[in-house]
Amino acid sequence: MANKKDRIFLGSVVSLALLAAAATDVSAEPGVLNDRIVFGQSAALDGPAEALGQGMREGILAAFAEANHAGGVGGRLLDLISYDDGYEPMRAIDQTAKLIDEDQVFALIGGVGTPTSRAAQPIATDAGVPYIGAFTGAGFLRSSNLTNVVNVRGSYDQETEAWIKHLTEDLNYDRIAILYQKDSFGRAGLSGVRKAMKKRGLSPVAKGTYKRNTVEVDEAFQKIHRSNPQAVVTVGAYKPIAAFIKRAREAGMNSVFVNISFVGSKALAQELGPNGRGVVITQVVPFPWDTSLPLVERYQRAIKATNPKAEFGFVSLEGYMVGRLTVMALQRMQGQPTRANLLKAITGSGPFDLGGVILTFGPGDNQGMDRVFLTVIKPDGSFRAVNALDELG
């Protein structure tokens, strides 16, 4: 039995006995019962990255609850089993295997992070289980060979290209340093920054790293501070990034700080407090407070219907988009609900209009969205959307 801290059931409680009974029926697809379809999530639900897993879970749950309130899909309700992997690859391996082998889930959804996805995705691929909507822009998940993988968000290469483009064109900066997490996630961001800068005849003036799931940024700060950068781009989670920016503010650094979407915008703003003013974050989903967009208006209703005290944010909006895509694909499926039919519906049934945001998939293209948006933290900790970095004021 899993540790209570590691296992969280969402939606209707799923009986393992029922799942086992369903699995004994040779005609039944794993995770498909007479009255429900069961999905699984391995994500950071505790620790320094917990806001990311919790946000994704909250958004997916809202989309599933919205569908369930309308009767489900084909008379079946949608359930989610979530396990805490602590943003650690070895735990992600264990939790993913448990979801597939013991819980017999229909598909995996809403994983969080590059190192954990790198550990979990091969398990899902080997088992033929759909791996949907991971909260990462890692390039390896965009491989055309991974026919069971479905990405909603844009890639880290697209985000880092946007960083360097805006820093060099909007602000005419050429002294750019990078702080990154010392693992596959951080290296993916570093690779994107190097490519974007090389294209412009530049290279980082300094590189600093920190260890995943720590806030040990002192050595990185010293190295980057000495380089006197005009901008510091960061590839990491909110707690260590906030620790770095606070240290930089205390030292009087006037650099522009630019963060990757994975950082967890709301959590970063809360960690920074008054030090957050002017900090830039690229986003891969629309502004969660722009209700002129039908998607956002629907997301806000769904979130509040599930939890009246919930606050809107970029991470839960991404989770909702992942959930909505999954619901729409289930509704488009031809024939019985099978994993193969779900993936066929996503890649072969045309664009998905989520409400002013279009996701497009196809043969060899498992990423639905390409846009990158710019936001900046305001003095009160809220966010402002901007089109260019010379609008920072």
C-alpha positions in Angstrom: 0.0 0.0 0.0 1.3 3.5 -0.9 2.2 5.9 1.8 -0.8 8.2 2.5 1.3 11.2 1.6 2.1 9.7 -1.8 -1.4 8.7 -2.8 -4.3 11.1 -3.4 -7.7 10.2 -5.0 -9.6 12.8 -6.9 -13.1 12.8 -8.2 -15.1 9.8 -7.2 -13.2 7.3 -5.1 -12.0 4.4 -7.2 -12.2 0.9 -5.8 -9.1 -1.2 -6.6 -11.3 -4.2 -6.5 -13.5 -2.8 -9.3 -10.4 -2.0 -11.3 -9.1 -5.5 -10.8 -12.5 -7.0 -11.9 -12.5 -4.8 -15.0 -9.0 -6.0 -15.8 -10.1 -9.6 -15.7 -12.5 -9.0 -18.6 -10.4 -9.6 -21.7 -12.7 -7.2 -23.7 -12.1 -4.3 -21.3 -9.3 -1.7 -21.8 -7.3 -1.0 -18.6 -8.9 1.8 -16.7 -12.3 1.6 -18.5 -15.1 0.5 -16.2 -18.8 0.4 -17.0 -19.4 3.7 -15.3 -16.0 5.5 -15.4 -12.6 6.0 -17.0 -9.6 6.2 -14.7 -6.6 8.4 -15.3 -3.3 8.6 -13.4 -1.0 11.4 -12.5 2.5 11.2 -11.0 3.6 14.7 -10.0 5.2 16.9 -7.3 2.5 17.3 -4.7 4.8 18.1 -1.8 8.1 19.8 -1.4 9.8 22.8 -3.2 7.9 22.2 -6.4 4.5 21.3 -4.9 2.7 24.3 -6.3 3.3 23.0 -9.8 1.8 19.5 -9.3 -1.0 20.9 -7.2 -1.9 23.5 -9.8 -1.9 20.9 -12.7 -4.0 18.6 -10.6 -6.5 21.4 -9.7 -6.9 22.3 -13.4 -7.4 18.7 -14.6 -9.8 18.0 -11.8 -11.8 21.1 -12.8 -12.1 20.0 -16.4 -13.0 16.5 -15.4 -15.6 17.7 -12.9 -17.1 20.0 -15.6 -17.5 17.0 -17.9 -18.8 14.8 -15.1 -21.5 17.4 -14.2 -22.7 17.1 -17.7 -23.0 13.3 -17.5 -19.4 12.3 -18.3 -18.3 10.9 -21.6 -20.5 8.2 -23.1 -22.1 7.7 -19.7 -18.8 7.2 -18.0 -17.4 9.6 -15.4 -13.8 10.6 -15.4 -11.6 9.9 -12.3 -8.0 10.8 -11.5 -5.6 9.0 -9.2 -2.6 11.2 -8.2 0.6 10.2 -6.6 3.3 12.4 -5.2 6.7 11.8 -6.8 8.4 14.8 -5.0 9.9 15.9 -8.4 12.4 13.1 -8.1 13.0 10.7 -11.0 13.2 7.5 -9.0 10.0 8.1 -7.2 8.4 9.0 -10.6 9.5 5.6 -11.9 7.9 3.8 -8.9 4.7 5.8 -9.0 4.3 5.5 -12.8 4.8 1.7 -12.6 2.2 1.5 -9.8 -0.4 3.5 -11.8 0.1 1.3 -14.8 0.6 -2.1 -13.3 -1.5 -2.0 -10.1 -4.1 0.7 -10.7 -4.5 -0.2 -14.4 -5.1 3.4 -15.4 -6.3 4.2 -18.9 -3.8 7.0 -19.5 -1.2 9.1 -17.6 -1.9 12.9 -17.5 -0.4 16.0 -16.1 3.1 14.9 -15.1 5.4 17.7 -13.8 9.0 18.2 -14.8 11.7 17.2 -17.3 13.8 14.8 -15.1 10.6 13.1 -13.9 9.1 12.9 -17.4 12.4 11.5 -18.7 12.1 8.7 -16.1 8.3 8.1 -16.5 7.8 8.5 -20.3 9.7 5.3 -21.4 7.6 3.2 -18.9 4.4 4.6 -20.4 5.7 4.2 -24.0 6.8 0.6 -23.4 3.3 -0.2 -22.0 1.5 1.6 -24.8 -0.1 4.0 -22.3 -0.9 7.6 -23.5 1.3 10.2 -21.8 -0.7 13.4 -21.9 0.0 17.0 -21.1 3.2 17.0 -19.1 4.2 20.3 -17.5 7.5 20.6 -19.3 8.8 21.9 -22.6 11.5 19.4 -22.9 12.5 18.6 -26.5 12.8 14.9 -26.1 9.0 14.7 -25.5 8.4 16.3 -28.9 10.1 13.5 -30.9 7.9 12.2 -33.7 8.7 8.7 -32.7 6.8 9.1 -29.4 3.3 8.3 -30.7 1.9 7.8 -27.3 3.0 11.3 -26.1 0.7 14.3 -26.3 2.1 17.8 -25.5 -0.1 20.9 -25.1 2.4 23.6 -24.3 5.2 25.1 -26.4 8.8 23.9 -26.0 11.6 25.3 -23.9 13.5 26.1 -27.1 10.6 28.3 -28.1 10.6 30.1 -24.7 14.4 30.6 -24.7 14.3 31.9 -28.3 11.7 34.4 -27.1 13.9 35.5 -24.2 16.9 36.3 -26.3 14.9 37.9 -29.1 13.2 40.3 -26.7 16.3 41.0 -24.6 18.5 41.8 -27.7 15.8 43.5 -29.8 13.7 45.4 -27.2 16.5 46.3 -24.8 19.6 46.0 -27.0 21.2 43.8 -24.3 24.2 41.6 -25.1 25.5 40.8 -21.5 23.2 37.9 -20.5 23.9 35.4 -17.8 22.0 32.2 -17.0 21.1 30.4 -13.8 19.8 26.8 -14.2 18.9 23.7 -12.3 21.7 21.2 -12.5 19.8 18.4 -14.2 18.2 17.5 -17.5 15.6 20.3 -17.1 18.2 23.0 -16.6 20.4 21.6 -19.4 17.5 21.8 -21.8 17.1 25.4 -21.0 20.8 26.1 -21.2 20.8 24.4 -24.7 18.0 26.7 -25.9 19.7 29.8 -24.6 23.0 28.8 -26.2 21.3 28.2 -29.6 19.4 31.5 -29.4 22.5 33.5 -28.5 24.8 31.8 -31.0 22.3 32.7 -33.7 23.0 36.3 -32.7 26.8 36.0 -32.3 26.6 36.0 -28.5 27.2 33.6 -25.6 26.3 33.8 -21.9 28.6 36.0 -19.9 28.2 33.6 -16.9 26.6 30.3 -16.0 25.5 29.3 -12.5 23.8 26.2 -11.3 22.0 24.8 -8.2 20.9 21.3 -7.2 17.3 20.2 -7.7 15.0 20.4 -4.7 17.4 22.8 -2.8 17.8 26.6 -2.5 21.6 26.4 -2.5 22.2 29.3 -4.9 25.1 31.2 -3.2 27.9 29.9 -5.4 25.8 30.6 -8.5 25.1 34.1 -7.3 28.7 34.9 -6.7 29.7 33.7 -10.2 26.8 35.6 -12.0 27.2 38.7 -9.9 30.9 39.1 -10.9 29.9 39.0 -14.6 27.8 42.3 -14.2 25.0 41.0 -16.5 22.4 43.3 -17.9 19.9 40.3 -17.7 19.8 37.0 -15.9 17.7 34.3 -17.5 16.7 31.4 -15.2 15.7 27.8 -15.7 14.4 26.5 -12.4 11.6 26.1 -9.8 10.2 29.0 -7.8 11.9 28.5 -4.4 15.6 28.5 -5.5 14.9 31.2 -8.2 13.3 33.4 -5.6 16.2 32.9 -3.3 18.6 34.0 -6.1 16.6 37.1 -7.0 16.3 38.2 -3.4 20.0 37.8 -3.0 20.6 39.8 -6.1 18.3 42.6 -5.0 20.1 42.8 -1.7 23.4 43.1 -3.5 22.0 46.0 -5.6 22.0 44.2 -8.9 19.9 46.1 -11.5 19.7 43.2 -14.0 16.4 42.2 -15.6 15.4 38.7 -14.4 13.6 36.5 -17.0 12.1 33.2 -15.9 10.8 30.1 -17.7 7.2 29.1 -17.5 8.0 26.0 -15.4 9.0 28.3 -12.5 5.4 28.5 -11.2 4.5 32.2 -11.7 2.1 32.7 -8.8 4.3 30.8 -6.3 7.4 32.8 -7.5 5.5 36.1 -6.9 4.5 35.0 -3.5 8.0 33.9 -2.6 9.5 37.1 -3.8 7.0 39.5 -2.2 8.2 43.1 -2.8 11.3 41.8 -4.6 9.2 40.6 -7.4 8.5 43.9 -9.0 9.6 43.9 -12.7 10.5 40.2 -12.8 9.6 38.7 -16.2 8.1 35.3 -16.8 7.4 33.7 -20.2 4.2 31.8 -20.4 2.9 29.1 -22.7 -0.8 29.6 -21.9 -3.0 32.8 -22.2 -3.5 35.3 -19.4 -5.7 33.5 -16.8 -7.6 36.7 -16.0 -8.5 37.7 -19.5 -12.1 36.7 -19.6 -12.6 38.1 -23.0 -11.2 34.8 -24.1 -13.9 32.1 -23.9 -11.3 29.5 -22.7 -10.4 31.6 -19.7 -14.0 32.5 -18.9 -14.9 28.8 -18.9 -11.7 27.9 -16.9 -12.6 30.4 -14.2 -16.1 29.0 -13.9 -14.9 25.4 -13.7 -12.2 26.2 -11.1 -14.7 28.0 -8.9 -17.3 25.3 -9.2 -14.8 22.8 -8.0 -13.3 24.9 -5.3 -14.8 28.3 -4.5 -11.7 29.4 -2.7 -9.4 28.5 -5.6 -7.2 31.3 -7.0 -6.7 31.6 -10.8 -3.2 31.1 -12.2 -1.1 30.0 -15.2 -0.4 26.4 -13.9 -4.0 25.5 -13.1 -5.1 27.0 -16.5 -2.6 24.7 -18.2 -3.9 21.8 -16.2 -7.5 22.8 -17.3 -6.4 22.9 -20.9 -4.8 19.5 -20.7 -8.1 18.2 -19.1 -10.3 19.9 -21.7 -8.2 18.4 -24.6 -8.6 15.0 -23.0 -12.4 15.4 -22.6 -12.8 16.6 -26.2 -10.7 13.7 -27.5 -12.8 11.2 -25.6 -15.9 12.7 -27.1 -14.5 12.5 -30.6 -13.4 8.9 -30.3 -14.8 6.4 -32.8 -15.7 3.1 -31.4 -15.0 1.8 -27.9 -12.8 3.8 -25.5 -9.4 2.4 -26.0 -5.9 3.9 -25.7 -5.4 3.6 -29.4 -8.7 5.3 -30.2 -7.9 8.2 -27.8 -4.6 8.9 -29.5 -6.1 8.5 -32.9 -8.8 11.1 -32.0 -6.1 13.6 -30.8 -3.8 13.2 -33.9 -6.3 12.5 -36.6 -9.6 14.3 -35.9 -8.6 17.9 -36.7 -7.9 21.0 -34.5 -9.2 21.4 -31.0 -10.8 24.8 -30.3 -10.6 25.2 -26.5 -12.3 28.6 -26.8 -10.2 31.0 -28.7 -7.1 28.8 -28.3 -6.5 26.2 -31.0 -4.5 23.0 -30.5 -3.4 21.3 -33.7 -1.8 17.9 -33.9 -1.0 15.6 -36.7 1.3 12.8 -38.0 4.7 13.5 -36.5 3.5 16.5 -34.6 2.6 15.8 -31.0 2.6 19.4 -29.7 -0.6 21.3 -29.9 0.4 24.9 -29.2 3.4 27.0 -30.2 2.8 30.5 -28.7 4.9 32.2 -26.0 3.6 35.1 -24.0 5.4 37.7 -21.9 4.2 38.6 -18.4 5.8 40.8 -15.6 5.2 40.8 -11.9 3.6 44.0 -10.6 4.4 45.7 -7.3 1.4 44.1 -5.6 2.4 40.6 -6.8 -0.2 40.4 -9.5 0.7 40.0 -13.2 0.6 42.2 -16.3 0.8 40.9 -19.9 3.2 42.8 -22.1 4.2 42.5 -25.8 7.8 43.6 -25.4 10.4 44.1 -22.7 10.7 47.8 -23.3 7.2 48.0 -21.7 8.6 47.1 -18.3 8.7 50.7 -17.2 
